Amino acid sequence: MSEDVFDTGDIDKMVQRLEELRARHRELDLEIDMLERDGGQDFRIMGLKREKLRIKDRISWLASHLTPDIIA
């Protein structure tokens, strides 16, 4: 997965990418569950889990840049 580069002023594009990543994260959950239920392809499952973690990191990064800083 390539790293996204955003103009932090282009919020619409960032929100769109965030939703795409969340959808892919859900798809990976389903695919991993199905493979684990079928009891095989450990290397494939490990690869999908790594991809899922990378996507989670991107989701966290985007979400943190979309959420305004609140000083307590």
mmCIF file of the N, C-alpha and C atoms, coordinates in Angstrom:
data_MODEL
# 
_entry.id   MODEL 
# 
loop_
_atom_site.group_PDB 
_atom_site.id 
_atom_site.type_symbol 
_atom_site.label_atom_id 
_atom_site.label_alt_id 
_atom_site.label_comp_id 
_atom_site.label_asym_id 
_atom_site.label_entity_id 
_atom_site.label_seq_id 
_atom_site.pdbx_PDB_ins_code 
_atom_site.Cartn_x 
_atom_site.Cartn_y 
_atom_site.Cartn_z 
_atom_site.occupancy 
_atom_site.B_iso_or_equiv 
_atom_site.pdbx_formal_charge 
_atom_site.auth_seq_id 
_atom_site.auth_comp_id 
_atom_site.auth_asym_id 
_atom_site.auth_atom_id 
_atom_site.pdbx_PDB_model_num 
ATOM 1   N N  . MET A 1 1  ? 0.841   -1.171  0.000  1.00 0.00 ? 1  MET A N  1 
ATOM 2   C CA . MET A 1 1  ? 0.000   0.000   0.000  1.00 0.00 ? 1  MET A CA 1 
ATOM 3   C C  . MET A 1 1  ? 0.884   1.231   0.000  1.00 0.00 ? 1  MET A C  1 
ATOM 4   N N  . SER A 1 2  ? 0.646   2.131   -0.919 1.00 0.00 ? 2  SER A N  1 
ATOM 5   C CA . SER A 1 2  ? 1.469   3.325   -0.987 1.00 0.00 ? 2  SER A CA 1 
ATOM 6   C C  . SER A 1 2  ? 1.029   4.335   0.054  1.00 0.00 ? 2  SER A C  1 
ATOM 7   N N  . GLU A 1 3  ? 1.981   5.146   0.455  1.00 0.00 ? 3  GLU A N  1 
ATOM 8   C CA . GLU A 1 3  ? 1.682   6.182   1.435  1.00 0.00 ? 3  GLU A CA 1 
ATOM 9   C C  . GLU A 1 3  ? 0.932   7.310   0.742  1.00 0.00 ? 3  GLU A C  1 
ATOM 10  N N  . ASP A 1 4  ? -0.110  7.786   1.376  1.00 0.00 ? 4  ASP A N  1 
ATOM 11  C CA . ASP A 1 4  ? -0.879  8.889   0.846  1.00 0.00 ? 4  ASP A CA 1 
ATOM 12  C C  . ASP A 1 4  ? -0.213  10.200  1.217  1.00 0.00 ? 4  ASP A C  1 
ATOM 13  N N  . VAL A 1 5  ? -0.228  11.134  0.292  1.00 0.00 ? 5  VAL A N  1 
ATOM 14  C CA . VAL A 1 5  ? 0.284   12.469  0.562  1.00 0.00 ? 5  VAL A CA 1 
ATOM 15  C C  . VAL A 1 5  ? -0.885  13.417  0.364  1.00 0.00 ? 5  VAL A C  1 
ATOM 16  N N  . PHE A 1 6  ? -1.162  14.203  1.394  1.00 0.00 ? 6  PHE A N  1 
ATOM 17  C CA . PHE A 1 6  ? -2.309  15.082  1.361  1.00 0.00 ? 6  PHE A CA 1 
ATOM 18  C C  . PHE A 1 6  ? -1.913  16.512  1.635  1.00 0.00 ? 6  PHE A C  1 
ATOM 19  N N  . ASP A 1 7  ? -2.621  17.409  0.986  1.00 0.00 ? 7  ASP A N  1 
ATOM 20  C CA . ASP A 1 7  ? -2.606  18.801  1.393  1.00 0.00 ? 7  ASP A CA 1 
ATOM 21  C C  . ASP A 1 7  ? -3.566  18.841  2.577  1.00 0.00 ? 7  ASP A C  1 
ATOM 22  N N  . THR A 1 8  ? -3.055  19.160  3.758  1.00 0.00 ? 8  THR A N  1 
ATOM 23  C CA . THR A 1 8  ? -3.892  19.082  4.956  1.00 0.00 ? 8  THR A CA 1 
ATOM 24  C C  . THR A 1 8  ? -5.069  20.055  4.899  1.00 0.00 ? 8  THR A C  1 
ATOM 25  N N  . GLY A 1 9  ? -5.091  20.939  3.921  1.00 0.00 ? 9  GLY A N  1 
ATOM 26  C CA . GLY A 1 9  ? -6.240  21.820  3.735  1.00 0.00 ? 9  GLY A CA 1 
ATOM 27  C C  . GLY A 1 9  ? -7.346  21.171  2.925  1.00 0.00 ? 9  GLY A C  1 
ATOM 28  N N  . ASP A 1 10 ? -7.045  20.066  2.254  1.00 0.00 ? 10 ASP A N  1 
ATOM 29  C CA . ASP A 1 10 ? -8.039  19.372  1.427  1.00 0.00 ? 10 ASP A CA 1 
ATOM 30  C C  . ASP A 1 10 ? -8.746  18.315  2.276  1.00 0.00 ? 10 ASP A C  1 
ATOM 31  N N  . ILE A 1 11 ? -9.611  18.784  3.135  1.00 0.00 ? 11 ILE A N  1 
ATOM 32  C CA . ILE A 1 11 ? -10.283 17.916  4.098  1.00 0.00 ? 11 ILE A CA 1 
ATOM 33  C C  . ILE A 1 11 ? -11.193 16.907  3.407  1.00 0.00 ? 11 ILE A C  1 
ATOM 34  N N  . ASP A 1 12 ? -11.869 17.313  2.348  1.00 0.00 ? 12 ASP A N  1 
ATOM 35  C CA . ASP A 1 12 ? -12.780 16.392  1.648  1.00 0.00 ? 12 ASP A CA 1 
ATOM 36  C C  . ASP A 1 12 ? -12.037 15.169  1.132  1.00 0.00 ? 12 ASP A C  1 
ATOM 37  N N  . LYS A 1 13 ? -10.867 15.376  0.555  1.00 0.00 ? 13 LYS A N  1 
ATOM 38  C CA . LYS A 1 13 ? -10.086 14.257  0.029  1.00 0.00 ? 13 LYS A CA 1 
ATOM 39  C C  . LYS A 1 13 ? -9.614  13.354  1.167  1.00 0.00 ? 13 LYS A C  1 
ATOM 40  N N  . MET A 1 14 ? -9.237  13.957  2.285  1.00 0.00 ? 14 MET A N  1 
ATOM 41  C CA . MET A 1 14 ? -8.780  13.179  3.435  1.00 0.00 ? 14 MET A CA 1 
ATOM 42  C C  . MET A 1 14 ? -9.928  12.345  4.013  1.00 0.00 ? 14 MET A C  1 
ATOM 43  N N  . VAL A 1 15 ? -11.114 12.933  4.104  1.00 0.00 ? 15 VAL A N  1 
ATOM 44  C CA . VAL A 1 15 ? -12.282 12.209  4.627  1.00 0.00 ? 15 VAL A CA 1 
ATOM 45  C C  . VAL A 1 15 ? -12.638 11.057  3.694  1.00 0.00 ? 15 VAL A C  1 
ATOM 46  N N  . GLN A 1 16 ? -12.585 11.303  2.391  1.00 0.00 ? 16 GLN A N  1 
ATOM 47  C CA . GLN A 1 16 ? -12.884 10.250  1.418  1.00 0.00 ? 16 GLN A CA 1 
ATOM 48  C C  . GLN A 1 16 ? -11.904 9.094   1.568  1.00 0.00 ? 16 GLN A C  1 
ATOM 49  N N  . ARG A 1 17 ? -10.607 9.400   1.689  1.00 0.00 ? 17 ARG A N  1 
ATOM 50  C CA . ARG A 1 17 ? -9.597  8.357   1.839  1.00 0.00 ? 17 ARG A CA 1 
ATOM 51  C C  . ARG A 1 17 ? -9.777  7.605   3.152  1.00 0.00 ? 17 ARG A C  1 
ATOM 52  N N  . LEU A 1 18 ? -10.159 8.326   4.214  1.00 0.00 ? 18 LEU A N  1 
ATOM 53  C CA . LEU A 1 18 ? -10.403 7.694   5.504  1.00 0.00 ? 18 LEU A CA 1 
ATOM 54  C C  . LEU A 1 18 ? -11.520 6.662   5.392  1.00 0.00 ? 18 LEU A C  1 
ATOM 55  N N  . GLU A 1 19 ? -12.587 7.010   4.697  1.00 0.00 ? 19 GLU A N  1 
ATOM 56  C CA . GLU A 1 19 ? -13.695 6.066   4.518  1.00 0.00 ? 19 GLU A CA 1 
ATOM 57  C C  . GLU A 1 19 ? -13.282 4.865   3.676  1.00 0.00 ? 19 GLU A C  1 
ATOM 58  N N  . GLU A 1 20 ? -12.457 5.101   2.657  1.00 0.00 ? 20 GLU A N  1 
ATOM 59  C CA . GLU A 1 20 ? -11.957 3.986   1.835  1.00 0.00 ? 20 GLU A CA 1 
ATOM 60  C C  . GLU A 1 20 ? -11.126 3.026   2.681  1.00 0.00 ? 20 GLU A C  1 
ATOM 61  N N  . LEU A 1 21 ? -10.270 3.585   3.520  1.00 0.00 ? 21 LEU A N  1 
ATOM 62  C CA . LEU A 1 21 ? -9.424  2.753   4.379  1.00 0.00 ? 21 LEU A CA 1 
ATOM 63  C C  . LEU A 1 21 ? -10.257 1.971   5.390  1.00 0.00 ? 21 LEU A C  1 
ATOM 64  N N  . ARG A 1 22 ? -11.260 2.617   5.962  1.00 0.00 ? 22 ARG A N  1 
ATOM 65  C CA . ARG A 1 22 ? -12.134 1.915   6.915  1.00 0.00 ? 22 ARG A CA 1 
ATOM 66  C C  . ARG A 1 22 ? -12.877 0.770   6.235  1.00 0.00 ? 22 ARG A C  1 
ATOM 67  N N  . ALA A 1 23 ? -13.322 0.981   4.997  1.00 0.00 ? 23 ALA A N  1 
ATOM 68  C CA . ALA A 1 23 ? -14.011 -0.075  4.258  1.00 0.00 ? 23 ALA A CA 1 
ATOM 69  C C  . ALA A 1 23 ? -13.056 -1.243  3.989  1.00 0.00 ? 23 ALA A C  1 
ATOM 70  N N  . ARG A 1 24 ? -11.814 -0.933  3.581  1.00 0.00 ? 24 ARG A N  1 
ATOM 71  C CA . ARG A 1 24 ? -10.831 -1.991  3.326  1.00 0.00 ? 24 ARG A CA 1 
ATOM 72  C C  . ARG A 1 24 ? -10.501 -2.748  4.606  1.00 0.00 ? 24 ARG A C  1 
ATOM 73  N N  . HIS A 1 25 ? -10.435 -2.048  5.729  1.00 0.00 ? 25 HIS A N  1 
ATOM 74  C CA . HIS A 1 25 ? -10.167 -2.667  7.028  1.00 0.00 ? 25 HIS A CA 1 
ATOM 75  C C  . HIS A 1 25 ? -11.269 -3.673  7.362  1.00 0.00 ? 25 HIS A C  1 
ATOM 76  N N  . ARG A 1 26 ? -12.529 -3.291  7.122  1.00 0.00 ? 26 ARG A N  1 
ATOM 77  C CA . ARG A 1 26 ? -13.658 -4.214  7.364  1.00 0.00 ? 26 ARG A CA 1 
ATOM 78  C C  . ARG A 1 26 ? -13.597 -5.418  6.431  1.00 0.00 ? 26 ARG A C  1 
ATOM 79  N N  . GLU A 1 27 ? -13.223 -5.186  5.164  1.00 0.00 ? 27 GLU A N  1 
ATOM 80  C CA . GLU A 1 27 ? -13.101 -6.289  4.209  1.00 0.00 ? 27 GLU A CA 1 
ATOM 81  C C  . GLU A 1 27 ? -12.036 -7.283  4.672  1.00 0.00 ? 27 GLU A C  1 
ATOM 82  N N  . LEU A 1 28 ? -10.917 -6.759  5.157  1.00 0.00 ? 28 LEU A N  1 
ATOM 83  C CA . LEU A 1 28 ? -9.845  -7.631  5.634  1.00 0.00 ? 28 LEU A CA 1 
ATOM 84  C C  . LEU A 1 28 ? -10.303 -8.443  6.835  1.00 0.00 ? 28 LEU A C  1 
ATOM 85  N N  . ASP A 1 29 ? -11.080 -7.830  7.743  1.00 0.00 ? 29 ASP A N  1 
ATOM 86  C CA . ASP A 1 29 ? -11.633 -8.565  8.880  1.00 0.00 ? 29 ASP A CA 1 
ATOM 87  C C  . ASP A 1 29 ? -12.419 -9.784  8.412  1.00 0.00 ? 29 ASP A C  1 
ATOM 88  N N  . LEU A 1 30 ? -13.296 -9.560  7.441  1.00 0.00 ? 30 LEU A N  1 
ATOM 89  C CA . LEU A 1 30 ? -14.129 -10.652 6.933  1.00 0.00 ? 30 LEU A CA 1 
ATOM 90  C C  . LEU A 1 30 ? -13.288 -11.735 6.260  1.00 0.00 ? 30 LEU A C  1 
ATOM 91  N N  . GLU A 1 31 ? -12.309 -11.300 5.458  1.00 0.00 ? 31 GLU A N  1 
ATOM 92  C CA . GLU A 1 31 ? -11.466 -12.264 4.749  1.00 0.00 ? 31 GLU A CA 1 
ATOM 93  C C  . GLU A 1 31 ? -10.632 -13.097 5.732  1.00 0.00 ? 31 GLU A C  1 
ATOM 94  N N  . ILE A 1 32 ? -10.080 -12.442 6.742  1.00 0.00 ? 32 ILE A N  1 
ATOM 95  C CA . ILE A 1 32 ? -9.285  -13.146 7.755  1.00 0.00 ? 32 ILE A CA 1 
ATOM 96  C C  . ILE A 1 32 ? -10.159 -14.127 8.520  1.00 0.00 ? 32 ILE A C  1 
ATOM 97  N N  . ASP A 1 33 ? -11.336 -13.692 8.930  1.00 0.00 ? 33 ASP A N  1 
ATOM 98  C CA . ASP A 1 33 ? -12.258 -14.581 9.649  1.00 0.00 ? 33 ASP A CA 1 
ATOM 99  C C  . ASP A 1 33 ? -12.600 -15.816 8.824  1.00 0.00 ? 33 ASP A C  1 
ATOM 100 N N  . MET A 1 34 ? -12.870 -15.601 7.541  1.00 0.00 ? 34 MET A N  1 
ATOM 101 C CA . MET A 1 34 ? -13.226 -16.715 6.665  1.00 0.00 ? 34 MET A CA 1 
ATOM 102 C C  . MET A 1 34 ? -12.064 -17.707 6.535  1.00 0.00 ? 34 MET A C  1 
ATOM 103 N N  . LEU A 1 35 ? -10.849 -17.186 6.336  1.00 0.00 ? 35 LEU A N  1 
ATOM 104 C CA . LEU A 1 35 ? -9.686  -18.069 6.202  1.00 0.00 ? 35 LEU A CA 1 
ATOM 105 C C  . LEU A 1 35 ? -9.406  -18.820 7.496  1.00 0.00 ? 35 LEU A C  1 
ATOM 106 N N  . GLU A 1 36 ? -9.545  -18.138 8.637  1.00 0.00 ? 36 GLU A N  1 
ATOM 107 C CA . GLU A 1 36 ? -9.317  -18.803 9.915  1.00 0.00 ? 36 GLU A CA 1 
ATOM 108 C C  . GLU A 1 36 ? -10.376 -19.870 10.177 1.00 0.00 ? 36 GLU A C  1 
ATOM 109 N N  . ARG A 1 37 ? -11.598 -19.591 9.798  1.00 0.00 ? 37 ARG A N  1 
ATOM 110 C CA . ARG A 1 37 ? -12.682 -20.568 9.980  1.00 0.00 ? 37 ARG A CA 1 
ATOM 111 C C  . ARG A 1 37 ? -12.439 -21.815 9.129  1.00 0.00 ? 37 ARG A C  1 
ATOM 112 N N  . ASP A 1 38 ? -11.885 -21.592 7.923  1.00 0.00 ? 38 ASP A N  1 
ATOM 113 C CA . ASP A 1 38 ? -11.605 -22.724 7.033  1.00 0.00 ? 38 ASP A CA 1 
ATOM 114 C C  . ASP A 1 38 ? -10.360 -23.489 7.459  1.00 0.00 ? 38 ASP A C  1 
ATOM 115 N N  . GLY A 1 39 ? -9.579  -22.895 8.379  1.00 0.00 ? 39 GLY A N  1 
ATOM 116 C CA . GLY A 1 39 ? -8.443  -23.597 8.964  1.00 0.00 ? 39 GLY A CA 1 
ATOM 117 C C  . GLY A 1 39 ? -7.245  -23.769 8.069  1.00 0.00 ? 39 GLY A C  1 
ATOM 118 N N  . GLY A 1 40 ? -6.874  -22.759 7.335  1.00 0.00 ? 40 GLY A N  1 
ATOM 119 C CA . GLY A 1 40 ? -5.703  -22.931 6.497  1.00 0.00 ? 40 GLY A CA 1 
ATOM 120 C C  . GLY A 1 40 ? -5.079  -21.621 6.075  1.00 0.00 ? 40 GLY A C  1 
ATOM 121 N N  . GLN A 1 41 ? -4.060  -21.747 5.254  1.00 0.00 ? 41 GLN A N  1 
ATOM 122 C CA . GLN A 1 41 ? -3.366  -20.619 4.648  1.00 0.00 ? 41 GLN A CA 1 
ATOM 123 C C  . GLN A 1 41 ? -2.818  -19.643 5.686  1.00 0.00 ? 41 GLN A C  1 
ATOM 124 N N  . ASP A 1 42 ? -2.015  -20.172 6.603  1.00 0.00 ? 42 ASP A N  1 
ATOM 125 C CA . ASP A 1 42 ? -1.453  -19.341 7.672  1.00 0.00 ? 42 ASP A CA 1 
ATOM 126 C C  . ASP A 1 42 ? -0.639  -18.162 7.138  1.00 0.00 ? 42 ASP A C  1 
ATOM 127 N N  . PHE A 1 43 ? 0.156   -18.381 6.081  1.00 0.00 ? 43 PHE A N  1 
ATOM 128 C CA . PHE A 1 43 ? 0.960   -17.295 5.525  1.00 0.00 ? 43 PHE A CA 1 
ATOM 129 C C  . PHE A 1 43 ? 0.077   -16.206 4.931  1.00 0.00 ? 43 PHE A C  1 
ATOM 130 N N  . ARG A 1 44 ? -0.996  -16.612 4.288  1.00 0.00 ? 44 ARG A N  1 
ATOM 131 C CA . ARG A 1 44 ? -1.946  -15.637 3.721  1.00 0.00 ? 44 ARG A CA 1 
ATOM 132 C C  . ARG A 1 44 ? -2.595  -14.833 4.844  1.00 0.00 ? 44 ARG A C  1 
ATOM 133 N N  . ILE A 1 45 ? -2.978  -15.494 5.913  1.00 0.00 ? 45 ILE A N  1 
ATOM 134 C CA . ILE A 1 45 ? -3.603  -14.817 7.053  1.00 0.00 ? 45 ILE A CA 1 
ATOM 135 C C  . ILE A 1 45 ? -2.626  -13.822 7.670  1.00 0.00 ? 45 ILE A C  1 
ATOM 136 N N  . MET A 1 46 ? -1.365  -14.224 7.826  1.00 0.00 ? 46 MET A N  1 
ATOM 137 C CA . MET A 1 46 ? -0.366  -13.319 8.397  1.00 0.00 ? 46 MET A CA 1 
ATOM 138 C C  . MET A 1 46 ? -0.178  -12.084 7.521  1.00 0.00 ? 46 MET A C  1 
ATOM 139 N N  . GLY A 1 47 ? -0.165  -12.266 6.218  1.00 0.00 ? 47 GLY A N  1 
ATOM 140 C CA . GLY A 1 47 ? -0.020  -11.139 5.304  1.00 0.00 ? 47 GLY A CA 1 
ATOM 141 C C  . GLY A 1 47 ? -1.201  -10.186 5.389  1.00 0.00 ? 47 GLY A C  1 
ATOM 142 N N  . LEU A 1 48 ? -2.384  -10.752 5.471  1.00 0.00 ? 48 LEU A N  1 
ATOM 143 C CA . LEU A 1 48 ? -3.580  -9.917  5.586  1.00 0.00 ? 48 LEU A CA 1 
ATOM 144 C C  . LEU A 1 48 ? -3.607  -9.158  6.904  1.00 0.00 ? 48 LEU A C  1 
ATOM 145 N N  . LYS A 1 49 ? -3.147  -9.796  7.963  1.00 0.00 ? 49 LYS A N  1 
ATOM 146 C CA . LYS A 1 49 ? -3.101  -9.115  9.261  1.00 0.00 ? 49 LYS A CA 1 
ATOM 147 C C  . LYS A 1 49 ? -2.099  -7.966  9.243  1.00 0.00 ? 49 LYS A C  1 
ATOM 148 N N  . ARG A 1 50 ? -0.967  -8.164  8.541  1.00 0.00 ? 50 ARG A N  1 
ATOM 149 C CA . ARG A 1 50 ? 0.008   -7.072  8.420  1.00 0.00 ? 50 ARG A CA 1 
ATOM 150 C C  . ARG A 1 50 ? -0.586  -5.903  7.633  1.00 0.00 ? 50 ARG A C  1 
ATOM 151 N N  . GLU A 1 51 ? -1.288  -6.221  6.552  1.00 0.00 ? 51 GLU A N  1 
ATOM 152 C CA . GLU A 1 51 ? -1.941  -5.172  5.769  1.00 0.00 ? 51 GLU A CA 1 
ATOM 153 C C  . GLU A 1 51 ? -2.970  -4.432  6.619  1.00 0.00 ? 51 GLU A C  1 
ATOM 154 N N  . LYS A 1 52 ? -3.711  -5.187  7.418  1.00 0.00 ? 52 LYS A N  1 
ATOM 155 C CA . LYS A 1 52 ? -4.722  -4.598  8.291  1.00 0.00 ? 52 LYS A CA 1 
ATOM 156 C C  . LYS A 1 52 ? -4.089  -3.626  9.290  1.00 0.00 ? 52 LYS A C  1 
ATOM 157 N N  . LEU A 1 53 ? -2.930  -3.991  9.844  1.00 0.00 ? 53 LEU A N  1 
ATOM 158 C CA . LEU A 1 53 ? -2.231  -3.107  10.776 1.00 0.00 ? 53 LEU A CA 1 
ATOM 159 C C  . LEU A 1 53 ? -1.741  -1.834  10.089 1.00 0.00 ? 53 LEU A C  1 
ATOM 160 N N  . ARG A 1 54 ? -1.214  -1.977  8.865  1.00 0.00 ? 54 ARG A N  1 
ATOM 161 C CA . ARG A 1 54 ? -0.780  -0.791  8.124  1.00 0.00 ? 54 ARG A CA 1 
ATOM 162 C C  . ARG A 1 54 ? -1.951  0.148   7.872  1.00 0.00 ? 54 ARG A C  1 
ATOM 163 N N  . ILE A 1 55 ? -3.085  -0.435  7.509  1.00 0.00 ? 55 ILE A N  1 
ATOM 164 C CA . ILE A 1 55 ? -4.281  0.377   7.262  1.00 0.00 ? 55 ILE A CA 1 
ATOM 165 C C  . ILE A 1 55 ? -4.744  1.043   8.550  1.00 0.00 ? 55 ILE A C  1 
ATOM 166 N N  . LYS A 1 56 ? -4.689  0.314   9.651  1.00 0.00 ? 56 LYS A N  1 
ATOM 167 C CA . LYS A 1 56 ? -5.082  0.905   10.942 1.00 0.00 ? 56 LYS A CA 1 
ATOM 168 C C  . LYS A 1 56 ? -4.210  2.107   11.271 1.00 0.00 ? 56 LYS A C  1 
ATOM 169 N N  . ASP A 1 57 ? -2.905  2.007   10.997 1.00 0.00 ? 57 ASP A N  1 
ATOM 170 C CA . ASP A 1 57 ? -2.008  3.136   11.227 1.00 0.00 ? 57 ASP A CA 1 
ATOM 171 C C  . ASP A 1 57 ? -2.390  4.336   10.362 1.00 0.00 ? 57 ASP A C  1 
ATOM 172 N N  . ARG A 1 58 ? -2.718  4.080   9.097  1.00 0.00 ? 58 ARG A N  1 
ATOM 173 C CA . ARG A 1 58 ? -3.130  5.170   8.196  1.00 0.00 ? 58 ARG A CA 1 
ATOM 174 C C  . ARG A 1 58 ? -4.444  5.788   8.673  1.00 0.00 ? 58 ARG A C  1 
ATOM 175 N N  . ILE A 1 59 ? -5.376  4.951   9.136  1.00 0.00 ? 59 ILE A N  1 
ATOM 176 C CA . ILE A 1 59 ? -6.643  5.456   9.655  1.00 0.00 ? 59 ILE A CA 1 
ATOM 177 C C  . ILE A 1 59 ? -6.383  6.359   10.857 1.00 0.00 ? 59 ILE A C  1 
ATOM 178 N N  . SER A 1 60 ? -5.525  5.923   11.756 1.00 0.00 ? 60 SER A N  1 
ATOM 179 C CA . SER A 1 60 ? -5.201  6.719   12.949 1.00 0.00 ? 60 SER A CA 1 
ATOM 180 C C  . SER A 1 60 ? -4.566  8.047   12.565 1.00 0.00 ? 60 SER A C  1 
ATOM 181 N N  . TRP A 1 61 ? -3.638  8.007   11.606 1.00 0.00 ? 61 TRP A N  1 
ATOM 182 C CA . TRP A 1 61 ? -2.967  9.226   11.175 1.00 0.00 ? 61 TRP A CA 1 
ATOM 183 C C  . TRP A 1 61 ? -3.971  10.210  10.580 1.00 0.00 ? 61 TRP A C  1 
ATOM 184 N N  . LEU A 1 62 ? -4.791  9.714   9.662  1.00 0.00 ? 62 LEU A N  1 
ATOM 185 C CA . LEU A 1 62 ? -5.782  10.594  9.031  1.00 0.00 ? 62 LEU A CA 1 
ATOM 186 C C  . LEU A 1 62 ? -6.770  11.146  10.046 1.00 0.00 ? 62 LEU A C  1 
ATOM 187 N N  . ALA A 1 63 ? -7.267  10.295  10.923 1.00 0.00 ? 63 ALA A N  1 
ATOM 188 C CA . ALA A 1 63 ? -8.240  10.728  11.928 1.00 0.00 ? 63 ALA A CA 1 
ATOM 189 C C  . ALA A 1 63 ? -7.637  11.798  12.830 1.00 0.00 ? 63 ALA A C  1 
ATOM 190 N N  . SER A 1 64 ? -6.372  11.632  13.188 1.00 0.00 ? 64 SER A N  1 
ATOM 191 C CA . SER A 1 64 ? -5.735  12.623  14.066 1.00 0.00 ? 64 SER A CA 1 
ATOM 192 C C  . SER A 1 64 ? -5.545  13.960  13.354 1.00 0.00 ? 64 SER A C  1 
ATOM 193 N N  . HIS A 1 65 ? -5.357  13.939  12.041 1.00 0.00 ? 65 HIS A N  1 
ATOM 194 C CA . HIS A 1 65 ? -5.205  15.184  11.293 1.00 0.00 ? 65 HIS A CA 1 
ATOM 195 C C  . HIS A 1 65 ? -6.544  15.834  10.965 1.00 0.00 ? 65 HIS A C  1 
ATOM 196 N N  . LEU A 1 66 ? -7.614  15.084  11.072 1.00 0.00 ? 66 LEU A N  1 
ATOM 197 C CA . LEU A 1 66 ? -8.945  15.633  10.824 1.00 0.00 ? 66 LEU A CA 1 
ATOM 198 C C  . LEU A 1 66 ? -9.607  16.140  12.086 1.00 0.00 ? 66 LEU A C  1 
ATOM 199 N N  . THR A 1 67 ? -9.120  15.678  13.229 1.00 0.00 ? 67 THR A N  1 
ATOM 200 C CA . THR A 1 67 ? -9.700  16.068  14.513 1.00 0.00 ? 67 THR A CA 1 
ATOM 201 C C  . THR A 1 67 ? -8.963  17.310  15.024 1.00 0.00 ? 67 THR A C  1 
ATOM 202 N N  . PRO A 1 68 ? -9.692  18.355  15.340 1.00 0.00 ? 68 PRO A N  1 
ATOM 203 C CA . PRO A 1 68 ? -9.016  19.560  15.838 1.00 0.00 ? 68 PRO A CA 1 
ATOM 204 C C  . PRO A 1 68 ? -8.368  19.311  17.197 1.00 0.00 ? 68 PRO A C  1 
ATOM 205 N N  . ASP A 1 69 ? -7.239  19.963  17.401 1.00 0.00 ? 69 ASP A N  1 
ATOM 206 C CA . ASP A 1 69 ? -6.555  19.868  18.695 1.00 0.00 ? 69 ASP A CA 1 
ATOM 207 C C  . ASP A 1 69 ? -7.365  20.629  19.735 1.00 0.00 ? 69 ASP A C  1 
ATOM 208 N N  . ILE A 1 70 ? -7.585  19.972  20.858 1.00 0.00 ? 70 ILE A N  1 
ATOM 209 C CA . ILE A 1 70 ? -8.322  20.595  21.947 1.00 0.00 ? 70 ILE A CA 1 
ATOM 210 C C  . ILE A 1 70 ? -7.363  20.716  23.122 1.00 0.00 ? 70 ILE A C  1 
ATOM 211 N N  . ILE A 1 71 ? -7.129  21.926  23.535 1.00 0.00 ? 71 ILE A N  1 
ATOM 212 C CA . ILE A 1 71 ? -6.243  22.157  24.672 1.00 0.00 ? 71 ILE A CA 1 
ATOM 213 C C  . ILE A 1 71 ? -7.076  22.112  25.934 1.00 0.00 ? 71 ILE A C  1 
ATOM 214 N N  . ALA A 1 72 ? -6.725  21.206  26.823 1.00 0.00 ? 72 ALA A N  1 
ATOM 215 C CA . ALA A 1 72 ? -7.489  21.030  28.060 1.00 0.00 ? 72 ALA A CA 1 
ATOM 216 C C  . ALA A 1 72 ? -7.039  22.005  29.120 1.00 0.00 ? 72 ALA A C  1 
# 
